[in-house]
Amino acid sequence: MEKAIERVLVRQEEIQAAVSEMGAKISRDYAGKDPVFVGVLKGCFVFMADLMRHVTIDCSMDFMAVSSYSGTNSTGAVSINKDLSESIDGRHIILVEDILDSGVTLNYLKNYLQVREPASIAVATLLDKPARRKADIHADYSCFEIPDAFVVGYGLDYNERYRNLPYIGILKPEIYS
């Protein structure tokens, strides 16, 4: 598995420090608001689990499963495979995603959820890759801005592999080309 990594982009210690800082900031910003963290599966699960351990306010969580990728490319079509379990009417929502890349999926989800009349919707992402942005969306909370490279690890995958790496690494192009 390690042989497929060109280089480590973000070390495990850097991730933990940034996630801790994000959890503290969200806790300050949402004190007394009881937000709902909505994780976008599958990529968010490692990040969201760590983030939740650093949030010190009352909150709840739910998950959505969506698909919009084929291999390394966004198809541009978003399909919802699992919707929310609870009502979000009047609630503060924090959409949690592993990476904000093209923005197509998060933009779609934000618009999809807005119809349900939440009090607010914010986006929290581990990685922000603005070079590939196709939709007009930004992260309210982001740990790292990264270059246009195909990354895996810490929940991010290529064909369901590499999610268990404790760091973010750049995948060698010969693996996915």
VENRAQUI-V312366 format. One record per pair of residues at least 12 apart in sequence whose ideal C-beta (glycine too) atoms are under 6 Angstrom apart, sorted by sequence separation. I is the first residue (numbers start at 1). GAP is how many residues later the second one is. If there is no record, write none. Layout:
I/GAP, I/GAP
This chain:
66/12, 67/12, 153/12, 158/13, 66/14, 125/14, 128/14, 153/14, 154/14, 153/15, 65/16, 123/16, 132/16, 153/16, 65/17, 123/17, 124/17, 125/17, 126/17, 127/17, 128/17, 129/17, 131/17, 151/17, 152/17, 64/18, 122/18, 158/18, 127/19, 151/19, 152/19, 149/21, 150/21, 41/22, 62/22, 62/23, 34/24, 35/24, 36/24, 37/24, 38/24, 39/24, 40/24, 41/24, 62/24, 93/25, 100/25, 31/26, 30/27, 78/27, 91/27, 92/27, 23/28, 27/28, 74/28, 88/28, 89/28, 91/28, 92/28, 93/28, 94/28, 95/28, 96/28, 97/28, 98/28, 99/28, 100/28, 101/28, 107/28, 26/29, 27/29, 90/29, 27/30, 74/30, 78/30, 88/30, 94/30, 102/30, 103/30, 104/30, 107/30, 19/31, 23/31, 101/31, 104/31, 106/31, 19/32, 23/32, 102/32, 103/32, 20/34, 103/34, 68/37, 66/39, 100/39, 48/48, 47/51, 36/52, 44/52, 44/53, 44/54, 36/55, 38/55, 43/55, 35/57, 36/57, 37/57, 38/57, 39/57, 40/57, 98/57, 98/58, 33/59, 35/59, 37/59, 72/78, 47/79, 72/104, 46/108, 47/108, 46/109, 45/110, 43/112, 43/113, 22/119, 22/121, 18/125, 10/134, 12/154, 12/155, 11/156, 10/158, 8/159, 9/159, 8/161, 9/161, 7/163, 5/164, 6/164, 6/166, 4/168, 4/171
